[in-house]
Amino acid sequence: MKSLAVWLAVPALSLGACATVPPTPEQVAACQEMERDMGVGVRHDHAEMKQQGRNPMNLSHDQCRRILADQGS
């Protein structure tokens, strides 16, 4: 049980560190391109709805929404 707590804590701490690092100009440009091509609307994910985790596309969309919100886009 103790090892499970460690496995759960490591990603949470890593994500916290990522939130404090400003996006690179390349990341901002990629997010702006994604917004032009696909929009930044909320997509549904059947795996997430079944408690099976999120898919990479939805995670990248969430990250881009945060980046664009911080940029004032």
mmCIF file of the N, C-alpha and C atoms, coordinates in Angstrom:
data_MODEL
# 
_entry.id   MODEL 
# 
loop_
_atom_site.group_PDB 
_atom_site.id 
_atom_site.type_symbol 
_atom_site.label_atom_id 
_atom_site.label_alt_id 
_atom_site.label_comp_id 
_atom_site.label_asym_id 
_atom_site.label_entity_id 
_atom_site.label_seq_id 
_atom_site.pdbx_PDB_ins_code 
_atom_site.Cartn_x 
_atom_site.Cartn_y 
_atom_site.Cartn_z 
_atom_site.occupancy 
_atom_site.B_iso_or_equiv 
_atom_site.pdbx_formal_charge 
_atom_site.auth_seq_id 
_atom_site.auth_comp_id 
_atom_site.auth_asym_id 
_atom_site.auth_atom_id 
_atom_site.pdbx_PDB_model_num 
ATOM 1   N N  . MET A 1 1  ? 0.829   -1.196 0.000   1.00 0.00 ? 1  MET A N  1 
ATOM 2   C CA . MET A 1 1  ? 0.000   0.000  0.000   1.00 0.00 ? 1  MET A CA 1 
ATOM 3   C C  . MET A 1 1  ? 0.873   1.260  0.000   1.00 0.00 ? 1  MET A C  1 
ATOM 4   N N  . LYS A 1 2  ? 1.998   1.189  0.702   1.00 0.00 ? 2  LYS A N  1 
ATOM 5   C CA . LYS A 1 2  ? 2.881   2.346  0.754   1.00 0.00 ? 2  LYS A CA 1 
ATOM 6   C C  . LYS A 1 2  ? 3.450   2.663  -0.628  1.00 0.00 ? 2  LYS A C  1 
ATOM 7   N N  . SER A 1 3  ? 3.786   1.611  -1.396  1.00 0.00 ? 3  SER A N  1 
ATOM 8   C CA . SER A 1 3  ? 4.336   1.854  -2.733  1.00 0.00 ? 3  SER A CA 1 
ATOM 9   C C  . SER A 1 3  ? 3.283   2.472  -3.659  1.00 0.00 ? 3  SER A C  1 
ATOM 10  N N  . LEU A 1 4  ? 2.014   2.135  -3.448  1.00 0.00 ? 4  LEU A N  1 
ATOM 11  C CA . LEU A 1 4  ? 0.952   2.738  -4.238  1.00 0.00 ? 4  LEU A CA 1 
ATOM 12  C C  . LEU A 1 4  ? 0.885   4.246  -3.989  1.00 0.00 ? 4  LEU A C  1 
ATOM 13  N N  . ALA A 1 5  ? 1.046   4.648  -2.752  1.00 0.00 ? 5  ALA A N  1 
ATOM 14  C CA . ALA A 1 5  ? 1.027   6.075  -2.425  1.00 0.00 ? 5  ALA A CA 1 
ATOM 15  C C  . ALA A 1 5  ? 2.176   6.803  -3.113  1.00 0.00 ? 5  ALA A C  1 
ATOM 16  N N  . VAL A 1 6  ? 3.333   6.174  -3.176  1.00 0.00 ? 6  VAL A N  1 
ATOM 17  C CA . VAL A 1 6  ? 4.480   6.784  -3.850  1.00 0.00 ? 6  VAL A CA 1 
ATOM 18  C C  . VAL A 1 6  ? 4.196   6.911  -5.343  1.00 0.00 ? 6  VAL A C  1 
ATOM 19  N N  . TRP A 1 7  ? 3.642   5.855  -5.943  1.00 0.00 ? 7  TRP A N  1 
ATOM 20  C CA . TRP A 1 7  ? 3.334   5.887  -7.369  1.00 0.00 ? 7  TRP A CA 1 
ATOM 21  C C  . TRP A 1 7  ? 2.295   6.948  -7.712  1.00 0.00 ? 7  TRP A C  1 
ATOM 22  N N  . LEU A 1 8  ? 1.406   7.228  -6.792  1.00 0.00 ? 8  LEU A N  1 
ATOM 23  C CA . LEU A 1 8  ? 0.397   8.256  -7.028  1.00 0.00 ? 8  LEU A CA 1 
ATOM 24  C C  . LEU A 1 8  ? 0.937   9.660  -6.777  1.00 0.00 ? 8  LEU A C  1 
ATOM 25  N N  . ALA A 1 9  ? 1.879   9.777  -5.862  1.00 0.00 ? 9  ALA A N  1 
ATOM 26  C CA . ALA A 1 9  ? 2.417   11.091 -5.516  1.00 0.00 ? 9  ALA A CA 1 
ATOM 27  C C  . ALA A 1 9  ? 3.372   11.628 -6.584  1.00 0.00 ? 9  ALA A C  1 
ATOM 28  N N  . VAL A 1 10 ? 4.150   10.757 -7.188  1.00 0.00 ? 10 VAL A N  1 
ATOM 29  C CA . VAL A 1 10 ? 5.155   11.196 -8.157  1.00 0.00 ? 10 VAL A CA 1 
ATOM 30  C C  . VAL A 1 10 ? 4.531   11.944 -9.337  1.00 0.00 ? 10 VAL A C  1 
ATOM 31  N N  . PRO A 1 11 ? 3.496   11.401 -10.010 1.00 0.00 ? 11 PRO A N  1 
ATOM 32  C CA . PRO A 1 11 ? 2.908   12.182 -11.109 1.00 0.00 ? 11 PRO A CA 1 
ATOM 33  C C  . PRO A 1 11 ? 2.284   13.500 -10.650 1.00 0.00 ? 11 PRO A C  1 
ATOM 34  N N  . ALA A 1 12 ? 1.680   13.498 -9.474  1.00 0.00 ? 12 ALA A N  1 
ATOM 35  C CA . ALA A 1 12 ? 1.054   14.724 -8.977  1.00 0.00 ? 12 ALA A CA 1 
ATOM 36  C C  . ALA A 1 12 ? 2.108   15.802 -8.746  1.00 0.00 ? 12 ALA A C  1 
ATOM 37  N N  . LEU A 1 13 ? 3.228   15.422 -8.184  1.00 0.00 ? 13 LEU A N  1 
ATOM 38  C CA . LEU A 1 13 ? 4.302   16.395 -7.955  1.00 0.00 ? 13 LEU A CA 1 
ATOM 39  C C  . LEU A 1 13 ? 4.899   16.866 -9.275  1.00 0.00 ? 13 LEU A C  1 
ATOM 40  N N  . SER A 1 14 ? 5.026   15.963 -10.219 1.00 0.00 ? 14 SER A N  1 
ATOM 41  C CA . SER A 1 14 ? 5.564   16.338 -11.526 1.00 0.00 ? 14 SER A CA 1 
ATOM 42  C C  . SER A 1 14 ? 4.649   17.315 -12.240 1.00 0.00 ? 14 SER A C  1 
ATOM 43  N N  . LEU A 1 15 ? 3.353   17.080 -12.182 1.00 0.00 ? 15 LEU A N  1 
ATOM 44  C CA . LEU A 1 15 ? 2.410   17.989 -12.825 1.00 0.00 ? 15 LEU A CA 1 
ATOM 45  C C  . LEU A 1 15 ? 2.426   19.361 -12.165 1.00 0.00 ? 15 LEU A C  1 
ATOM 46  N N  . GLY A 1 16 ? 2.618   19.402 -10.864 1.00 0.00 ? 16 GLY A N  1 
ATOM 47  C CA . GLY A 1 16 ? 2.703   20.683 -10.166 1.00 0.00 ? 16 GLY A CA 1 
ATOM 48  C C  . GLY A 1 16 ? 3.890   21.492 -10.641 1.00 0.00 ? 16 GLY A C  1 
ATOM 49  N N  . ALA A 1 17 ? 5.000   20.820 -10.898 1.00 0.00 ? 17 ALA A N  1 
ATOM 50  C CA . ALA A 1 17 ? 6.188   21.513 -11.383 1.00 0.00 ? 17 ALA A CA 1 
ATOM 51  C C  . ALA A 1 17 ? 5.970   22.037 -12.795 1.00 0.00 ? 17 ALA A C  1 
ATOM 52  N N  . CYS A 1 18 ? 5.261   21.281 -13.617 1.00 0.00 ? 18 CYS A N  1 
ATOM 53  C CA . CYS A 1 18 ? 4.998   21.712 -14.996 1.00 0.00 ? 18 CYS A CA 1 
ATOM 54  C C  . CYS A 1 18 ? 4.129   22.961 -15.042 1.00 0.00 ? 18 CYS A C  1 
ATOM 55  N N  . ALA A 1 19 ? 3.258   23.105 -14.091 1.00 0.00 ? 19 ALA A N  1 
ATOM 56  C CA . ALA A 1 19 ? 2.331   24.238 -14.101 1.00 0.00 ? 19 ALA A CA 1 
ATOM 57  C C  . ALA A 1 19 ? 3.051   25.553 -13.856 1.00 0.00 ? 19 ALA A C  1 
ATOM 58  N N  . THR A 1 20 ? 4.246   25.514 -13.278 1.00 0.00 ? 20 THR A N  1 
ATOM 59  C CA . THR A 1 20 ? 4.953   26.746 -12.957 1.00 0.00 ? 20 THR A CA 1 
ATOM 60  C C  . THR A 1 20 ? 5.935   27.163 -14.047 1.00 0.00 ? 20 THR A C  1 
ATOM 61  N N  . VAL A 1 21 ? 6.169   26.304 -15.027 1.00 0.00 ? 21 VAL A N  1 
ATOM 62  C CA . VAL A 1 21 ? 7.108   26.606 -16.099 1.00 0.00 ? 21 VAL A CA 1 
ATOM 63  C C  . VAL A 1 21 ? 6.345   27.295 -17.227 1.00 0.00 ? 21 VAL A C  1 
ATOM 64  N N  . PRO A 1 22 ? 6.786   28.483 -17.645 1.00 0.00 ? 22 PRO A N  1 
ATOM 65  C CA . PRO A 1 22 ? 6.073   29.171 -18.729 1.00 0.00 ? 22 PRO A CA 1 
ATOM 66  C C  . PRO A 1 22 ? 6.221   28.405 -20.038 1.00 0.00 ? 22 PRO A C  1 
ATOM 67  N N  . PRO A 1 23 ? 5.219   28.466 -20.903 1.00 0.00 ? 23 PRO A N  1 
ATOM 68  C CA . PRO A 1 23 ? 5.295   27.751 -22.185 1.00 0.00 ? 23 PRO A CA 1 
ATOM 69  C C  . PRO A 1 23 ? 6.321   28.398 -23.102 1.00 0.00 ? 23 PRO A C  1 
ATOM 70  N N  . THR A 1 24 ? 6.907   27.576 -23.945 1.00 0.00 ? 24 THR A N  1 
ATOM 71  C CA . THR A 1 24 ? 7.862   28.091 -24.919 1.00 0.00 ? 24 THR A CA 1 
ATOM 72  C C  . THR A 1 24 ? 7.094   28.737 -26.070 1.00 0.00 ? 24 THR A C  1 
ATOM 73  N N  . PRO A 1 25 ? 7.739   29.586 -26.840 1.00 0.00 ? 25 PRO A N  1 
ATOM 74  C CA . PRO A 1 25 ? 7.063   30.167 -28.008 1.00 0.00 ? 25 PRO A CA 1 
ATOM 75  C C  . PRO A 1 25 ? 6.570   29.096 -28.982 1.00 0.00 ? 25 PRO A C  1 
ATOM 76  N N  . GLU A 1 26 ? 7.314   27.987 -29.078 1.00 0.00 ? 26 GLU A N  1 
ATOM 77  C CA . GLU A 1 26 ? 6.898   26.890 -29.957 1.00 0.00 ? 26 GLU A CA 1 
ATOM 78  C C  . GLU A 1 26 ? 5.603   26.253 -29.463 1.00 0.00 ? 26 GLU A C  1 
ATOM 79  N N  . GLN A 1 27 ? 5.474   26.076 -28.142 1.00 0.00 ? 27 GLN A N  1 
ATOM 80  C CA . GLN A 1 27 ? 4.247   25.506 -27.582 1.00 0.00 ? 27 GLN A CA 1 
ATOM 81  C C  . GLN A 1 27 ? 3.056   26.433 -27.839 1.00 0.00 ? 27 GLN A C  1 
ATOM 82  N N  . VAL A 1 28 ? 3.268   27.718 -27.647 1.00 0.00 ? 28 VAL A N  1 
ATOM 83  C CA . VAL A 1 28 ? 2.192   28.692 -27.875 1.00 0.00 ? 28 VAL A CA 1 
ATOM 84  C C  . VAL A 1 28 ? 1.777   28.659 -29.341 1.00 0.00 ? 28 VAL A C  1 
ATOM 85  N N  . ALA A 1 29 ? 2.751   28.626 -30.252 1.00 0.00 ? 29 ALA A N  1 
ATOM 86  C CA . ALA A 1 29 ? 2.437   28.585 -31.686 1.00 0.00 ? 29 ALA A CA 1 
ATOM 87  C C  . ALA A 1 29 ? 1.686   27.305 -32.043 1.00 0.00 ? 29 ALA A C  1 
ATOM 88  N N  . ALA A 1 30 ? 2.096   26.176 -31.461 1.00 0.00 ? 30 ALA A N  1 
ATOM 89  C CA . ALA A 1 30 ? 1.411   24.908 -31.731 1.00 0.00 ? 30 ALA A CA 1 
ATOM 90  C C  . ALA A 1 30 ? -0.027  24.949 -31.220 1.00 0.00 ? 30 ALA A C  1 
ATOM 91  N N  . CYS A 1 31 ? -0.234  25.556 -30.064 1.00 0.00 ? 31 CYS A N  1 
ATOM 92  C CA . CYS A 1 31 ? -1.587  25.665 -29.517 1.00 0.00 ? 31 CYS A CA 1 
ATOM 93  C C  . CYS A 1 31 ? -2.452  26.600 -30.357 1.00 0.00 ? 31 CYS A C  1 
ATOM 94  N N  . GLN A 1 32 ? -1.863  27.676 -30.831 1.00 0.00 ? 32 GLN A N  1 
ATOM 95  C CA . GLN A 1 32 ? -2.617  28.594 -31.688 1.00 0.00 ? 32 GLN A CA 1 
ATOM 96  C C  . GLN A 1 32 ? -2.991  27.914 -33.002 1.00 0.00 ? 32 GLN A C  1 
ATOM 97  N N  . GLU A 1 33 ? -2.085  27.088 -33.533 1.00 0.00 ? 33 GLU A N  1 
ATOM 98  C CA . GLU A 1 33 ? -2.382  26.340 -34.753 1.00 0.00 ? 33 GLU A CA 1 
ATOM 99  C C  . GLU A 1 33 ? -3.491  25.320 -34.500 1.00 0.00 ? 33 GLU A C  1 
ATOM 100 N N  . MET A 1 34 ? -3.428  24.638 -33.365 1.00 0.00 ? 34 MET A N  1 
ATOM 101 C CA . MET A 1 34 ? -4.465  23.674 -33.018 1.00 0.00 ? 34 MET A CA 1 
ATOM 102 C C  . MET A 1 34 ? -5.816  24.367 -32.889 1.00 0.00 ? 34 MET A C  1 
ATOM 103 N N  . GLU A 1 35 ? -5.810  25.546 -32.287 1.00 0.00 ? 35 GLU A N  1 
ATOM 104 C CA . GLU A 1 35 ? -7.048  26.301 -32.116 1.00 0.00 ? 35 GLU A CA 1 
ATOM 105 C C  . GLU A 1 35 ? -7.633  26.669 -33.482 1.00 0.00 ? 35 GLU A C  1 
ATOM 106 N N  . ARG A 1 36 ? -6.786  27.099 -34.408 1.00 0.00 ? 36 ARG A N  1 
ATOM 107 C CA . ARG A 1 36 ? -7.252  27.445 -35.761 1.00 0.00 ? 36 ARG A CA 1 
ATOM 108 C C  . ARG A 1 36 ? -7.795  26.212 -36.482 1.00 0.00 ? 36 ARG A C  1 
ATOM 109 N N  . ASP A 1 37 ? -7.080  25.083 -36.365 1.00 0.00 ? 37 ASP A N  1 
ATOM 110 C CA . ASP A 1 37 ? -7.446  23.877 -37.112 1.00 0.00 ? 37 ASP A CA 1 
ATOM 111 C C  . ASP A 1 37 ? -8.639  23.138 -36.518 1.00 0.00 ? 37 ASP A C  1 
ATOM 112 N N  . MET A 1 38 ? -8.659  22.983 -35.185 1.00 0.00 ? 38 MET A N  1 
ATOM 113 C CA . MET A 1 38 ? -9.664  22.117 -34.568 1.00 0.00 ? 38 MET A CA 1 
ATOM 114 C C  . MET A 1 38 ? -10.522 22.817 -33.535 1.00 0.00 ? 38 MET A C  1 
ATOM 115 N N  . GLY A 1 39 ? -10.150 24.002 -33.139 1.00 0.00 ? 39 GLY A N  1 
ATOM 116 C CA . GLY A 1 39 ? -10.866 24.653 -32.049 1.00 0.00 ? 39 GLY A CA 1 
ATOM 117 C C  . GLY A 1 39 ? -10.378 24.110 -30.710 1.00 0.00 ? 39 GLY A C  1 
ATOM 118 N N  . VAL A 1 40 ? -10.862 24.699 -29.655 1.00 0.00 ? 40 VAL A N  1 
ATOM 119 C CA . VAL A 1 40 ? -10.451 24.245 -28.319 1.00 0.00 ? 40 VAL A CA 1 
ATOM 120 C C  . VAL A 1 40 ? -11.668 23.838 -27.506 1.00 0.00 ? 40 VAL A C  1 
ATOM 121 N N  . GLY A 1 41 ? -12.713 23.416 -28.178 1.00 0.00 ? 41 GLY A N  1 
ATOM 122 C CA . GLY A 1 41 ? -13.905 22.942 -27.481 1.00 0.00 ? 41 GLY A CA 1 
ATOM 123 C C  . GLY A 1 41 ? -13.618 21.683 -26.681 1.00 0.00 ? 41 GLY A C  1 
ATOM 124 N N  . VAL A 1 42 ? -14.459 21.421 -25.720 1.00 0.00 ? 42 VAL A N  1 
ATOM 125 C CA . VAL A 1 42 ? -14.297 20.237 -24.884 1.00 0.00 ? 42 VAL A CA 1 
ATOM 126 C C  . VAL A 1 42 ? -14.703 19.006 -25.685 1.00 0.00 ? 42 VAL A C  1 
ATOM 127 N N  . ARG A 1 43 ? -13.817 18.029 -25.721 1.00 0.00 ? 43 ARG A N  1 
ATOM 128 C CA . ARG A 1 43 ? -14.089 16.766 -26.384 1.00 0.00 ? 43 ARG A CA 1 
ATOM 129 C C  . ARG A 1 43 ? -14.445 15.738 -25.320 1.00 0.00 ? 43 ARG A C  1 
ATOM 130 N N  . HIS A 1 44 ? -15.292 14.798 -25.654 1.00 0.00 ? 44 HIS A N  1 
ATOM 131 C CA . HIS A 1 44 ? -15.596 13.752 -24.691 1.00 0.00 ? 44 HIS A CA 1 
ATOM 132 C C  . HIS A 1 44 ? -14.698 12.546 -24.938 1.00 0.00 ? 44 HIS A C  1 
ATOM 133 N N  . ASP A 1 45 ? -14.452 11.797 -23.896 1.00 0.00 ? 45 ASP A N  1 
ATOM 134 C CA . ASP A 1 45 ? -13.539 10.671 -23.951 1.00 0.00 ? 45 ASP A CA 1 
ATOM 135 C C  . ASP A 1 45 ? -14.224 9.486  -23.274 1.00 0.00 ? 45 ASP A C  1 
ATOM 136 N N  . HIS A 1 46 ? -14.532 8.469  -24.057 1.00 0.00 ? 46 HIS A N  1 
ATOM 137 C CA . HIS A 1 46 ? -15.249 7.324  -23.506 1.00 0.00 ? 46 HIS A CA 1 
ATOM 138 C C  . HIS A 1 46 ? -14.436 6.597  -22.440 1.00 0.00 ? 46 HIS A C  1 
ATOM 139 N N  . ALA A 1 47 ? -13.124 6.491  -22.603 1.00 0.00 ? 47 ALA A N  1 
ATOM 140 C CA . ALA A 1 47 ? -12.288 5.834  -21.598 1.00 0.00 ? 47 ALA A CA 1 
ATOM 141 C C  . ALA A 1 47 ? -12.339 6.600  -20.280 1.00 0.00 ? 47 ALA A C  1 
ATOM 142 N N  . GLU A 1 48 ? -12.269 7.916  -20.355 1.00 0.00 ? 48 GLU A N  1 
ATOM 143 C CA . GLU A 1 48 ? -12.336 8.728  -19.137 1.00 0.00 ? 48 GLU A CA 1 
ATOM 144 C C  . GLU A 1 48 ? -13.705 8.564  -18.466 1.00 0.00 ? 48 GLU A C  1 
ATOM 145 N N  . MET A 1 49 ? -14.742 8.508  -19.260 1.00 0.00 ? 49 MET A N  1 
ATOM 146 C CA . MET A 1 49 ? -16.079 8.345  -18.707 1.00 0.00 ? 49 MET A CA 1 
ATOM 147 C C  . MET A 1 49 ? -16.219 7.004  -17.982 1.00 0.00 ? 49 MET A C  1 
ATOM 148 N N  . LYS A 1 50 ? -15.424 6.018  -18.389 1.00 0.00 ? 50 LYS A N  1 
ATOM 149 C CA . LYS A 1 50 ? -15.455 4.698  -17.761 1.00 0.00 ? 50 LYS A CA 1 
ATOM 150 C C  . LYS A 1 50 ? -14.382 4.568  -16.674 1.00 0.00 ? 50 LYS A C  1 
ATOM 151 N N  . GLN A 1 51 ? -13.832 5.693  -16.231 1.00 0.00 ? 51 GLN A N  1 
ATOM 152 C CA . GLN A 1 51 ? -12.807 5.716  -15.178 1.00 0.00 ? 51 GLN A CA 1 
ATOM 153 C C  . GLN A 1 51 ? -11.537 4.981  -15.599 1.00 0.00 ? 51 GLN A C  1 
ATOM 154 N N  . GLN A 1 52 ? -11.179 5.037  -16.872 1.00 0.00 ? 52 GLN A N  1 
ATOM 155 C CA . GLN A 1 52 ? -9.992  4.345  -17.379 1.00 0.00 ? 52 GLN A CA 1 
ATOM 156 C C  . GLN A 1 52 ? -8.852  5.306  -17.721 1.00 0.00 ? 52 GLN A C  1 
ATOM 157 N N  . GLY A 1 53 ? -8.941  6.513  -17.275 1.00 0.00 ? 53 GLY A N  1 
ATOM 158 C CA . GLY A 1 53 ? -7.895  7.486  -17.568 1.00 0.00 ? 53 GLY A CA 1 
ATOM 159 C C  . GLY A 1 53 ? -8.220  8.318  -18.789 1.00 0.00 ? 53 GLY A C  1 
ATOM 160 N N  . ARG A 1 54 ? -7.413  9.340  -19.003 1.00 0.00 ? 54 ARG A N  1 
ATOM 161 C CA . ARG A 1 54 ? -7.646  10.279 -20.105 1.00 0.00 ? 54 ARG A CA 1 
ATOM 162 C C  . ARG A 1 54 ? -6.749  9.922  -21.273 1.00 0.00 ? 54 ARG A C  1 
ATOM 163 N N  . ASN A 1 55 ? -7.202  10.258 -22.472 1.00 0.00 ? 55 ASN A N  1 
ATOM 164 C CA . ASN A 1 55 ? -6.366  9.978  -23.636 1.00 0.00 ? 55 ASN A CA 1 
ATOM 165 C C  . ASN A 1 55 ? -5.434  11.167 -23.894 1.00 0.00 ? 55 ASN A C  1 
ATOM 166 N N  . PRO A 1 56 ? -4.318  10.929 -24.587 1.00 0.00 ? 56 PRO A N  1 
ATOM 167 C CA . PRO A 1 56 ? -3.328  11.982 -24.806 1.00 0.00 ? 56 PRO A CA 1 
ATOM 168 C C  . PRO A 1 56 ? -3.875  13.205 -25.535 1.00 0.00 ? 56 PRO A C  1 
ATOM 169 N N  . MET A 1 57 ? -4.794  12.995 -26.469 1.00 0.00 ? 57 MET A N  1 
ATOM 170 C CA . MET A 1 57 ? -5.333  14.138 -27.203 1.00 0.00 ? 57 MET A CA 1 
ATOM 171 C C  . MET A 1 57 ? -6.061  15.090 -26.266 1.00 0.00 ? 57 MET A C  1 
ATOM 172 N N  . ASN A 1 58 ? -6.898  14.563 -25.385 1.00 0.00 ? 58 ASN A N  1 
ATOM 173 C CA . ASN A 1 58 ? -7.625  15.433 -24.464 1.00 0.00 ? 58 ASN A CA 1 
ATOM 174 C C  . ASN A 1 58 ? -6.678  16.125 -23.493 1.00 0.00 ? 58 ASN A C  1 
ATOM 175 N N  . LEU A 1 59 ? -5.624  15.429 -23.078 1.00 0.00 ? 59 LEU A N  1 
ATOM 176 C CA . LEU A 1 59 ? -4.640  16.064 -22.198 1.00 0.00 ? 59 LEU A CA 1 
ATOM 177 C C  . LEU A 1 59 ? -3.951  17.225 -22.911 1.00 0.00 ? 59 LEU A C  1 
ATOM 178 N N  . SER A 1 60 ? -3.599  17.040 -24.180 1.00 0.00 ? 60 SER A N  1 
ATOM 179 C CA . SER A 1 60 ? -2.935  18.133 -24.907 1.00 0.00 ? 60 SER A CA 1 
ATOM 180 C C  . SER A 1 60 ? -3.900  19.283 -25.165 1.00 0.00 ? 60 SER A C  1 
ATOM 181 N N  . HIS A 1 61 ? -5.182  18.970 -25.404 1.00 0.00 ? 61 HIS A N  1 
ATOM 182 C CA . HIS A 1 61 ? -6.174  20.040 -25.572 1.00 0.00 ? 61 HIS A CA 1 
ATOM 183 C C  . HIS A 1 61 ? -6.314  20.844 -24.279 1.00 0.00 ? 61 HIS A C  1 
ATOM 184 N N  . ASP A 1 62 ? -6.347  20.159 -23.145 1.00 0.00 ? 62 ASP A N  1 
ATOM 185 C CA . ASP A 1 62 ? -6.437  20.860 -21.855 1.00 0.00 ? 62 ASP A CA 1 
ATOM 186 C C  . ASP A 1 62 ? -5.228  21.757 -21.631 1.00 0.00 ? 62 ASP A C  1 
ATOM 187 N N  . GLN A 1 63 ? -4.052  21.221 -21.967 1.00 0.00 ? 63 GLN A N  1 
ATOM 188 C CA . GLN A 1 63 ? -2.830  22.007 -21.800 1.00 0.00 ? 63 GLN A CA 1 
ATOM 189 C C  . GLN A 1 63 ? -2.879  23.242 -22.696 1.00 0.00 ? 63 GLN A C  1 
ATOM 190 N N  . CYS A 1 64 ? -3.324  23.083 -23.926 1.00 0.00 ? 64 CYS A N  1 
ATOM 191 C CA . CYS A 1 64 ? -3.409  24.223 -24.844 1.00 0.00 ? 64 CYS A CA 1 
ATOM 192 C C  . CYS A 1 64 ? -4.441  25.243 -24.374 1.00 0.00 ? 64 CYS A C  1 
ATOM 193 N N  . ARG A 1 65 ? -5.559  24.777 -23.829 1.00 0.00 ? 65 ARG A N  1 
ATOM 194 C CA . ARG A 1 65 ? -6.544  25.724 -23.298 1.00 0.00 ? 65 ARG A CA 1 
ATOM 195 C C  . ARG A 1 65 ? -5.918  26.592 -22.199 1.00 0.00 ? 65 ARG A C  1 
ATOM 196 N N  . ARG A 1 66 ? -5.138  25.971 -21.321 1.00 0.00 ? 66 ARG A N  1 
ATOM 197 C CA . ARG A 1 66 ? -4.474  26.726 -20.238 1.00 0.00 ? 66 ARG A CA 1 
ATOM 198 C C  . ARG A 1 66 ? -3.449  27.701 -20.817 1.00 0.00 ? 66 ARG A C  1 
ATOM 199 N N  . ILE A 1 67 ? -2.645  27.228 -21.784 1.00 0.00 ? 67 ILE A N  1 
ATOM 200 C CA . ILE A 1 67 ? -1.623  28.092 -22.381 1.00 0.00 ? 67 ILE A CA 1 
ATOM 201 C C  . ILE A 1 67 ? -2.277  29.293 -23.055 1.00 0.00 ? 67 ILE A C  1 
ATOM 202 N N  . LEU A 1 68 ? -3.317  29.045 -23.855 1.00 0.00 ? 68 LEU A N  1 
ATOM 203 C CA . LEU A 1 68 ? -3.980  30.145 -24.563 1.00 0.00 ? 68 LEU A CA 1 
ATOM 204 C C  . LEU A 1 68 ? -4.691  31.090 -23.608 1.00 0.00 ? 68 LEU A C  1 
ATOM 205 N N  . ALA A 1 69 ? -5.236  30.567 -22.530 1.00 0.00 ? 69 ALA A N  1 
ATOM 206 C CA . ALA A 1 69 ? -5.889  31.429 -21.528 1.00 0.00 ? 69 ALA A CA 1 
ATOM 207 C C  . ALA A 1 69 ? -4.846  32.336 -20.879 1.00 0.00 ? 69 ALA A C  1 
ATOM 208 N N  . ASP A 1 70 ? -3.668  31.786 -20.598 1.00 0.00 ? 70 ASP A N  1 
ATOM 209 C CA . ASP A 1 70 ? -2.606  32.591 -19.984 1.00 0.00 ? 70 ASP A CA 1 
ATOM 210 C C  . ASP A 1 70 ? -2.069  33.644 -20.955 1.00 0.00 ? 70 ASP A C  1 
ATOM 211 N N  . GLN A 1 71 ? -2.121  33.330 -22.261 1.00 0.00 ? 71 GLN A N  1 
ATOM 212 C CA . GLN A 1 71 ? -1.633  34.252 -23.274 1.00 0.00 ? 71 GLN A CA 1 
ATOM 213 C C  . GLN A 1 71 ? -2.642  35.328 -23.614 1.00 0.00 ? 71 GLN A C  1 
ATOM 214 N N  . GLY A 1 72 ? -3.883  35.146 -23.147 1.00 0.00 ? 72 GLY A N  1 
ATOM 215 C CA . GLY A 1 72 ? -4.921  36.115 -23.435 1.00 0.00 ? 72 GLY A CA 1 
ATOM 216 C C  . GLY A 1 72 ? -5.555  35.931 -24.795 1.00 0.00 ? 72 GLY A C  1 
ATOM 217 N N  . SER A 1 73 ? -5.409  34.729 -25.366 1.00 0.00 ? 73 SER A N  1 
ATOM 218 C CA . SER A 1 73 ? -5.991  34.452 -26.697 1.00 0.00 ? 73 SER A CA 1 
ATOM 219 C C  . SER A 1 73 ? -7.460  34.121 -26.569 1.00 0.00 ? 73 SER A C  1 
# 
